[in-house]
Amino acid sequence: MSRYLISFDRGWMTFPEEDLPDVAKAAHAAVDEAKAAGVFVFGGGIGDDEKTTLVAVDGTVTDGPYPETKEQVGGFVVVDVPTRDDAIAWAAKFAVACRCAQEVREFLPDPSIDEWLAR
């Protein structure tokens, strides 16, 4: 099986604030469905006010994203599925639940992670 990151940019959620409880309920239902199907690995939302810290290759620490950064991850889920088409099908469920587009990206294979997840 392959693991895929399904994520969305925090700016892609443009529904009215009063719809947030319904969106949250739908998103949790989609995650519960993925758990029941045995494909859910990990996921979570990232709040707009969460502090961002950048650590450079030389160890320099700075607050916040690069000033020119316009896109920031708003939330994600990792699924472990047989094919990219399966990942896209799950992304479609999350897109409907979260009322925003979802990006699908495959993780590079890593036998040590496979071994760890099998425990």
Backbone bond lengths (Angstrom), bond angles and torsions (degrees), N, CA, C in turn:
res aa  C-N    CA-C-N  psi(-1)  N-CA   C-N-CA  omega(-1)  CA-C   N-CA-C  phi
1 M - - - 1.447 - - 1.529 108.07 -
2 S 1.308 114.79 162.17 1.455 121.35 -179.98 1.523 109.82 -122.89
3 R 1.310 115.25 147.74 1.454 120.18 177.79 1.520 109.72 -99.91
4 Y 1.318 114.87 139.58 1.466 121.85 -179.21 1.517 109.35 -128.67
5 L 1.327 114.65 141.13 1.450 122.22 172.19 1.524 107.30 -93.52
6 I 1.310 115.79 122.14 1.465 122.10 174.31 1.528 105.05 -111.49
7 S 1.327 116.58 117.80 1.462 119.19 -174.14 1.513 111.35 -141.61
8 F 1.326 114.28 166.69 1.459 119.71 176.45 1.515 109.29 -138.99
9 D 1.312 115.10 152.07 1.449 122.70 175.61 1.528 108.07 -78.83
10 R 1.327 115.42 139.57 1.469 117.92 -177.31 1.521 112.87 -60.65
11 G 1.333 118.68 -23.23 1.455 121.65 179.00 1.523 114.01 -80.49
12 W 1.335 116.55 -7.51 1.467 119.67 -177.69 1.524 113.35 -81.57
13 M 1.322 118.08 -16.82 1.466 120.86 178.81 1.525 107.62 -86.65
14 T 1.322 116.11 108.96 1.468 119.52 -174.02 1.530 112.85 -124.00
15 F 1.320 117.18 22.82 1.462 119.86 179.34 1.525 109.86 -79.14
16 P 1.334 117.25 162.15 1.472 120.35 179.03 1.533 111.24 -63.66
17 E 1.308 116.52 146.18 1.473 123.07 -178.21 1.529 112.28 -53.79
18 E 1.321 116.65 -36.92 1.471 119.47 -178.30 1.531 112.71 -67.51
19 D 1.340 117.36 -14.16 1.467 121.19 177.94 1.527 112.43 -85.70
20 L 1.336 117.86 -7.45 1.458 121.15 -175.81 1.533 113.64 -54.82
21 P 1.334 120.38 -44.24 1.470 118.78 178.70 1.532 112.35 -59.50
22 D 1.327 117.60 -40.16 1.467 120.36 179.05 1.526 111.46 -67.94
23 V 1.331 116.73 -39.36 1.465 120.82 178.50 1.527 109.90 -65.73
24 A 1.325 116.90 -44.02 1.465 120.62 179.18 1.529 110.73 -61.32
25 K 1.317 116.51 -42.82 1.471 120.53 178.86 1.524 110.40 -62.24
26 A 1.329 117.43 -44.05 1.461 121.39 179.82 1.528 111.20 -66.01
27 A 1.328 116.61 -39.81 1.460 120.18 178.94 1.526 111.03 -64.62
28 H 1.327 116.71 -43.38 1.465 119.94 177.90 1.530 111.19 -63.94
29 A 1.320 117.14 -36.42 1.464 120.70 177.54 1.530 110.77 -64.93
30 A 1.335 117.34 -39.53 1.469 121.04 178.30 1.526 110.25 -66.09
31 V 1.325 117.13 -40.55 1.472 120.55 176.58 1.525 109.94 -64.24
32 D 1.330 117.43 -43.77 1.466 120.76 178.04 1.527 111.02 -59.94
33 E 1.335 116.61 -38.30 1.466 120.50 177.57 1.533 110.47 -64.44
34 A 1.339 117.00 -41.74 1.464 120.81 178.49 1.526 111.04 -65.53
35 K 1.337 116.62 -38.15 1.462 120.29 176.69 1.526 110.38 -63.35
36 A 1.328 116.05 -46.67 1.468 120.72 -179.43 1.529 111.43 -62.09
37 A 1.330 116.32 -32.05 1.467 120.79 178.99 1.529 112.09 -80.22
38 G 1.336 116.93 -8.92 1.454 121.17 178.83 1.518 114.56 78.01
39 V 1.327 117.99 19.68 1.469 120.49 -178.34 1.522 113.18 -108.10
40 F 1.324 118.04 -12.03 1.461 121.97 -178.14 1.526 109.83 -73.32
41 V 1.336 116.96 130.71 1.456 121.96 175.80 1.522 109.89 -108.03
42 F 1.336 116.34 -51.86 1.456 121.12 -175.80 1.512 108.31 -169.42
43 G 1.315 117.44 154.70 1.454 119.88 176.03 1.511 111.11 -171.06
44 G 1.328 115.29 172.73 1.448 119.60 177.37 1.513 112.05 173.88
45 G 1.309 114.91 163.66 1.452 121.51 175.84 1.518 109.89 -100.91
46 I 1.310 116.38 154.68 1.456 121.97 178.54 1.513 107.25 -123.00
47 G 1.313 115.85 118.59 1.455 121.19 -176.29 1.523 112.88 -68.32
48 D 1.311 115.05 151.38 1.461 121.06 179.38 1.518 112.94 -60.95
49 D 1.319 116.98 -29.24 1.458 120.34 -175.79 1.523 113.35 -95.65
50 E 1.327 117.32 5.73 1.454 120.06 -179.62 1.517 110.31 -65.84
51 K 1.315 116.55 133.49 1.459 122.29 179.95 1.529 109.12 -68.83
52 T 1.324 116.14 136.02 1.451 122.05 176.92 1.515 108.60 -110.25
53 T 1.308 116.61 133.77 1.454 121.97 177.11 1.515 108.24 -124.51
54 L 1.305 116.67 131.36 1.456 122.44 177.44 1.523 108.95 -104.97
55 V 1.324 116.31 133.39 1.455 122.03 176.36 1.520 106.94 -117.62
56 A 1.334 116.69 115.58 1.463 122.48 -178.27 1.531 110.77 -77.73
57 V 1.329 116.05 166.58 1.467 120.51 -179.13 1.527 112.12 -61.86
58 D 1.321 117.63 -22.89 1.465 120.45 177.72 1.528 111.97 -90.82
59 G 1.333 117.04 3.94 1.455 121.91 178.82 1.516 114.85 90.63
60 T 1.324 117.24 -2.59 1.456 120.66 178.22 1.531 109.52 -63.65
61 V 1.324 115.67 133.29 1.461 121.49 -178.49 1.525 108.46 -111.51
62 T 1.339 115.88 129.16 1.457 121.22 175.35 1.519 108.83 -132.57
63 D 1.317 116.07 152.35 1.459 121.19 178.09 1.511 110.20 -86.22
64 G 1.317 114.66 144.43 1.458 121.22 172.90 1.510 113.89 80.76
65 P 1.323 115.04 161.91 1.462 120.15 176.71 1.519 109.64 -74.81
66 Y 1.305 115.34 169.88 1.457 118.59 174.17 1.523 108.23 -55.74
67 P 1.326 118.34 139.35 1.474 120.56 -177.57 1.519 113.65 -56.53
68 E 1.323 117.33 -31.28 1.466 119.83 -178.67 1.531 112.70 -81.03
69 T 1.338 117.72 -4.89 1.453 120.89 -179.71 1.525 109.99 -70.03
70 K 1.313 116.01 120.32 1.463 120.60 179.92 1.531 110.64 -102.55
71 E 1.325 116.30 -28.57 1.455 120.09 -177.89 1.525 110.44 -106.48
72 Q 1.323 115.17 135.00 1.452 121.62 176.53 1.515 108.02 -139.30
73 V 1.314 116.33 141.53 1.459 121.04 -178.49 1.520 109.45 -63.20
74 G 1.332 115.16 132.39 1.453 121.00 177.92 1.511 112.58 -101.12
75 G 1.324 116.67 -23.90 1.453 121.43 179.66 1.513 109.49 -177.60
76 F 1.329 115.43 164.33 1.467 119.28 -177.17 1.516 110.40 -159.22
77 V 1.313 114.55 163.46 1.453 122.62 169.46 1.528 106.49 -144.23
78 V 1.318 116.07 144.64 1.462 121.69 175.39 1.523 106.81 -110.32
79 V 1.320 116.26 127.28 1.461 121.37 177.45 1.519 109.08 -118.49
80 D 1.315 115.87 151.93 1.461 123.26 177.67 1.527 106.60 -117.91
81 V 1.317 115.71 103.32 1.463 121.86 -172.49 1.526 110.39 -134.06
82 P 1.351 117.54 161.76 1.462 119.99 -177.19 1.529 115.09 -67.74
83 T 1.329 117.78 -35.23 1.469 119.15 -172.82 1.523 112.06 -138.29
84 R 1.315 115.14 163.45 1.466 121.05 174.83 1.526 110.25 -61.57
85 D 1.326 116.93 -38.33 1.469 120.11 178.01 1.525 111.12 -59.75
86 D 1.330 117.38 -37.25 1.466 120.43 176.51 1.529 110.39 -64.76
87 A 1.331 116.31 -42.07 1.466 120.31 178.12 1.527 110.59 -61.97
88 I 1.316 116.14 -41.22 1.466 120.76 179.25 1.536 110.20 -64.61
89 A 1.324 116.82 -38.15 1.469 119.94 177.68 1.529 110.64 -63.23
90 W 1.333 117.14 -41.07 1.457 119.82 176.57 1.523 110.68 -67.41
91 A 1.321 117.42 -39.86 1.466 120.63 177.67 1.525 110.54 -59.51
92 A 1.321 117.06 -37.12 1.467 120.65 178.27 1.528 110.36 -63.24
93 K 1.333 116.86 -39.53 1.468 119.71 177.99 1.523 110.96 -64.91
94 F 1.337 116.14 -41.52 1.463 119.52 178.69 1.523 111.53 -69.44
95 A 1.318 117.28 -34.37 1.471 120.94 177.96 1.528 110.42 -62.24
96 V 1.317 116.53 -44.34 1.466 120.52 178.54 1.526 109.55 -64.66
97 A 1.337 116.79 -46.99 1.464 120.83 -177.28 1.530 112.04 -62.95
98 C 1.331 116.32 -43.72 1.474 121.13 -175.77 1.526 113.22 -89.31
99 R 1.327 115.63 -6.71 1.465 121.70 -179.99 1.527 112.35 58.60
100 C 1.333 115.18 38.46 1.459 119.16 175.63 1.527 109.83 -157.91
101 A 1.316 115.05 157.69 1.464 121.94 -179.95 1.530 110.07 -60.97
102 Q 1.314 114.92 153.14 1.462 121.65 179.37 1.532 109.04 -126.44
103 E 1.306 115.97 139.92 1.461 121.90 176.54 1.523 108.37 -97.30
104 V 1.335 117.30 138.38 1.458 122.11 -179.31 1.525 108.69 -117.72
105 R 1.347 116.18 124.59 1.460 121.12 179.00 1.514 109.30 -138.75
106 E 1.318 116.31 136.43 1.465 120.98 -179.64 1.527 110.68 -86.81
107 F 1.339 115.16 137.37 1.453 120.29 172.60 1.527 109.06 -75.57
108 L 1.303 116.89 146.90 1.453 120.85 174.11 1.528 108.21 -66.88
109 P 1.325 117.75 141.60 1.472 119.94 178.60 1.530 110.82 -60.52
110 D 1.320 115.84 142.40 1.459 121.06 178.58 1.529 108.14 -147.98
111 P 1.347 117.60 103.67 1.469 120.75 -177.61 1.524 113.52 -56.34
112 S 1.328 118.51 -33.09 1.472 119.38 -179.48 1.533 110.90 -67.66
113 I 1.327 117.43 -34.51 1.465 120.69 176.55 1.521 109.54 -71.20
114 D 1.336 116.84 -40.69 1.460 119.95 176.54 1.530 110.66 -56.67
115 E 1.323 115.78 -44.41 1.457 121.03 -179.91 1.540 110.73 -63.85
116 W 1.320 116.02 -43.73 1.460 120.94 -179.92 1.523 111.41 -63.00
117 L 1.340 116.43 -44.73 1.465 120.20 -179.51 1.516 112.08 -67.10
118 A 1.324 117.70 -27.65 1.460 121.27 -179.09 1.532 111.94 -71.36
119 R 1.325 117.50 -17.87 1.487 120.43 -179.05 1.480 112.55 -70.56
